[in-house]
């Protein structure tokens, strides 16, 4: 399980091709966003998104540990379902 990198709102929108549509919603001062995303690579082309949260809004270790626990549970459920169907 892994987590992501740091990008500001303009970088995220530019990477998704939505920068032009959202420029009037972005403040003049670029707001920093700190997201923590939990994912698990599966094979060569599939990435399972297991969860995430705004680390700037919830910086505490307790929130992080709960989010990690939820992501691990989701991965385990996915593995169990994959074993049943595969």
Secondary structure as the mmCIF struct_conf table of DSSP 4:
data_model
#
loop_
_struct_conf.conf_type_id
_struct_conf.id
_struct_conf.beg_label_comp_id
_struct_conf.beg_label_asym_id
_struct_conf.beg_label_seq_id
_struct_conf.end_label_comp_id
_struct_conf.end_label_asym_id
_struct_conf.end_label_seq_id
STRN STRN1 UNK A 2 UNK A 2
STRN STRN2 UNK A 7 UNK A 8
HELX_RH_AL_P HELX_RH_AL_P1 UNK A 9 UNK A 16
TURN_TY1_P TURN_TY1_P1 UNK A 17 UNK A 17
HELX_RH_AL_P HELX_RH_AL_P2 UNK A 19 UNK A 22
HELX_RH_3T_P HELX_RH_3T_P1 UNK A 23 UNK A 25
BEND BEND1 UNK A 26 UNK A 26
BEND BEND2 UNK A 28 UNK A 29
HELX_LH_PP_P HELX_LH_PP_P1 UNK A 30 UNK A 31
STRN STRN3 UNK A 32 UNK A 33
STRN STRN4 UNK A 35 UNK A 42
TURN_TY1_P TURN_TY1_P2 UNK A 43 UNK A 45
STRN STRN5 UNK A 46 UNK A 54
TURN_TY1_P TURN_TY1_P3 UNK A 55 UNK A 57
BEND BEND3 UNK A 60 UNK A 60
HELX_RH_AL_P HELX_RH_AL_P3 UNK A 61 UNK A 85
#
